[in-house]
Amino acid sequence: MNATAGPPRPAPAVAGLLLAAGGGRRLGGRAKALLPAGPGGRPLVERAAGVLRAAGCAPVHVVLGAAEAEVRAGARLPGCVPVSNPDWASGMGSSLRAGLASLEPTAAAAVVVLLVDQPRIGPAAVARVAAAYTAGGAGLAAAAYDGVRGHPVLLGRRHWAEVAAGATGDRGARDVLARAASRGELALVECGDVAAPDDVDTPADLALLDEPRAGWH
């Protein structure tokens, strides 16, 4: 007698973590989360959070810092959990630590970390990186552009403590990923055909925000 197969197991939950606390020092102190993006001029944080949701990440946590009150009041972030980082001015590392801590009580088995200021990265790239865990079992993964490591990155839960311990100043998961790569334990996921890693850091980069569909494949 054949044993009856049980119900299929649900796919492991991959959360989304958006780092959107930056104050835009080289942009004259304009909070990056509030930069107007696309024809409607909606805050950039909305688009980036929407990328994570569209890629199937859940839950989606959004770390806020610079102009947090204005972001909370003016940005539409349905289905997202805002996370305060009062130490945002110390660098991205503090935002990564705050975001990972906020996800600890959830059932997420891994998290895809996205930066708010890379508008040419869309759901297709995020979904590919997430699939490195859900389909490939990778504990650490990163998008690659012509073979060069970039964002977003995926961090399996068992690596969160190590990442948080090394996240200081503007250093996020870089050291952990570099060590994993040296051991052949980092999955690089080529995304150059569907996205580009351009950052909005200077006034000259603001033109990237007029390309609302770039990377949205």
C-alpha positions as CSV (number, residue, x, y, z in Angstrom):
1,M,0.0,0.0,0.0
2,N,1.4,3.3,-1.0
3,A,1.7,6.0,1.6
4,T,-0.5,9.0,0.9
5,A,1.6,12.0,0.1
6,G,1.1,14.9,2.4
7,P,0.3,18.5,1.3
8,P,3.2,20.3,-0.4
9,R,5.4,22.2,1.8
10,P,5.2,26.0,1.5
11,A,8.2,27.7,0.0
12,P,10.5,29.2,2.7
13,A,9.7,32.8,3.4
14,V,12.1,35.3,2.0
15,A,11.6,38.8,3.5
16,G,12.5,42.1,1.9
17,L,14.6,44.7,3.7
18,L,14.8,48.2,2.2
19,L,17.5,50.5,3.5
20,A,16.1,54.0,3.1
21,A,17.5,56.0,5.9
22,G,20.2,57.9,4.1
23,G,20.4,61.7,4.3
24,G,21.8,62.4,0.9
25,R,24.9,64.3,2.0
26,R,26.2,64.7,-1.5
27,L,22.7,65.7,-2.6
28,G,22.7,68.7,-0.3
29,G,21.1,66.9,2.5
30,R,18.0,65.7,0.6
31,A,16.7,62.5,2.2
32,K,17.0,59.8,-0.5
33,A,13.7,58.2,0.5
34,L,11.8,61.4,-0.5
35,L,13.4,62.0,-3.9
36,P,10.7,62.4,-6.5
37,A,10.8,59.5,-9.0
38,G,9.0,59.0,-12.3
39,P,6.3,61.1,-14.0
40,G,4.2,61.3,-10.9
41,G,7.0,62.5,-8.7
42,R,6.1,60.1,-5.9
43,P,8.8,59.4,-3.2
44,L,11.6,57.0,-4.3
45,V,11.0,54.9,-1.2
46,E,7.5,53.9,-2.6
47,R,9.0,52.5,-5.8
48,A,11.8,50.6,-4.0
49,A,9.4,49.1,-1.5
50,G,7.1,48.2,-4.4
51,V,9.9,46.3,-6.1
52,L,10.4,44.1,-3.1
53,R,6.6,43.4,-2.9
54,A,6.3,42.7,-6.6
55,A,9.2,40.2,-6.4
56,G,7.2,38.2,-3.8
57,C,9.2,39.2,-0.7
58,A,7.2,39.1,2.5
59,P,7.3,40.6,5.0
60,V,8.9,43.9,3.7
61,H,10.6,46.0,6.3
62,V,11.7,49.6,5.5
63,V,14.4,51.2,7.6
64,L,13.9,55.0,7.9
65,G,16.1,57.7,9.3
66,A,16.7,61.0,7.6
67,A,13.4,63.0,7.4
68,E,11.6,60.0,9.0
69,A,8.5,61.9,10.0
70,E,8.1,63.3,6.5
71,V,8.5,59.9,5.0
72,R,5.9,58.3,7.3
73,A,3.5,61.2,6.6
74,G,4.0,61.4,2.8
75,A,5.0,58.0,1.4
76,R,2.5,55.2,0.7
77,L,4.0,52.0,1.9
78,P,1.1,49.5,2.0
79,G,2.0,46.1,3.4
80,C,5.3,47.3,4.7
81,V,6.7,47.6,8.2
82,P,8.6,50.9,8.9
83,V,11.6,50.5,11.1
84,S,13.2,53.5,12.9
85,N,16.9,53.9,12.9
86,P,17.8,56.9,15.1
87,D,21.5,56.2,14.5
88,W,21.1,56.5,10.7
89,A,23.8,59.3,10.4
90,S,26.5,56.8,11.5
91,G,26.2,55.0,8.2
92,M,24.4,52.2,6.4
93,G,25.7,49.5,8.8
94,S,23.4,50.8,11.5
95,S,20.4,50.6,9.2
96,L,21.3,47.0,8.3
97,R,21.6,46.1,12.0
98,A,18.2,47.7,12.7
99,G,16.5,46.0,9.9
100,L,17.9,42.5,10.7
101,A,16.9,43.0,14.4
102,S,13.3,43.9,13.3
103,L,13.1,40.7,11.3
104,E,14.2,38.4,14.1
105,P,10.7,37.8,15.4
106,T,9.3,36.9,12.0
107,A,9.3,33.6,10.3
108,A,11.6,34.7,7.5
109,A,14.2,32.1,6.6
110,A,16.2,34.6,4.5
111,V,16.1,38.3,3.5
112,V,16.8,40.2,0.3
113,V,18.4,43.5,1.1
114,L,17.8,46.4,-1.4
115,L,19.1,50.0,-1.3
116,V,16.6,52.8,-1.9
117,D,18.9,54.7,-4.2
118,Q,19.2,52.1,-7.1
119,P,16.2,52.8,-9.2
120,R,17.3,50.6,-12.1
121,I,16.9,47.5,-10.0
122,G,13.4,46.0,-10.4
123,P,11.4,43.0,-9.4
124,A,13.1,40.7,-11.9
125,A,16.5,41.1,-10.3
126,V,15.1,40.8,-6.8
127,A,13.2,37.6,-7.7
128,R,16.3,36.0,-9.2
129,V,18.3,36.7,-6.1
130,A,15.5,35.4,-3.9
131,A,15.3,32.2,-6.0
132,A,19.0,31.5,-5.1
133,Y,17.5,30.6,-1.7
134,T,14.1,29.2,-2.5
135,A,15.1,27.1,-5.5
136,G,18.9,26.8,-5.0
137,G,19.3,26.6,-1.3
138,A,22.0,29.3,-1.2
139,G,22.5,30.8,2.3
140,L,24.3,33.8,0.8
141,A,23.8,35.3,-2.6
142,A,24.3,38.6,-4.5
143,A,23.3,40.1,-7.8
144,A,26.1,40.4,-10.3
145,Y,26.5,42.8,-13.2
146,D,28.8,41.4,-15.9
147,G,30.2,39.2,-13.1
148,V,30.8,42.1,-10.6
149,R,29.1,41.6,-7.3
150,G,26.4,44.2,-6.4
151,H,23.0,44.6,-4.9
152,P,20.5,43.3,-3.9
153,V,22.0,40.7,-1.6
154,L,20.4,37.7,0.1
155,L,21.2,36.7,3.6
156,G,20.1,33.4,5.1
157,R,18.9,33.7,8.7
158,R,21.9,31.7,10.1
159,H,24.2,34.5,8.8
160,W,22.3,37.5,10.3
161,A,24.2,37.6,13.6
162,E,27.6,37.5,11.8
163,V,26.4,40.2,9.4
164,A,25.1,42.4,12.2
165,A,28.3,42.1,14.1
166,G,30.4,43.4,11.2
167,A,27.9,46.1,10.1
168,T,29.6,49.4,11.2
169,G,29.9,52.8,9.5
170,D,29.1,52.4,5.9
171,R,30.1,48.7,5.9
172,G,27.1,46.4,5.6
173,A,27.4,42.7,4.7
174,R,30.5,43.3,2.5
175,D,33.0,41.5,4.6
176,V,30.8,38.5,5.2
177,L,30.1,38.2,1.5
178,A,33.8,38.5,0.6
179,R,34.7,35.7,3.0
180,A,32.0,33.5,1.7
181,A,33.1,34.2,-1.9
182,S,36.7,33.2,-1.0
183,R,35.3,29.9,0.3
184,G,33.2,29.4,-2.8
185,E,30.0,29.7,-0.6
186,L,28.5,32.8,-2.3
187,A,26.0,32.4,-5.1
188,L,26.4,35.1,-7.7
189,V,23.2,35.7,-9.7
190,E,23.8,37.5,-13.0
191,C,21.2,40.3,-13.4
192,G,22.9,42.6,-15.9
193,D,20.3,41.7,-18.6
194,V,17.4,43.0,-16.5
195,A,18.8,45.7,-14.2
196,A,21.7,48.0,-13.6
197,P,23.4,49.0,-10.2
198,D,23.6,52.7,-10.7
199,D,23.3,54.7,-7.5
200,V,21.7,58.1,-7.0
201,D,24.5,59.8,-5.0
202,T,25.1,63.2,-6.7
203,P,23.0,65.9,-8.4
204,A,24.1,64.5,-11.8
205,D,22.6,61.1,-10.8
206,L,19.1,62.6,-10.4
207,A,18.4,62.0,-14.1
208,L,18.1,58.3,-13.2
209,L,14.9,59.1,-11.4
210,D,13.3,60.1,-14.7
211,E,13.5,56.5,-15.9
212,P,10.7,55.0,-13.8
213,R,10.6,51.7,-15.8
214,A,14.3,51.1,-16.0
215,G,14.9,47.7,-14.4
216,W,11.2,47.1,-14.1
217,H,11.1,43.9,-16.1
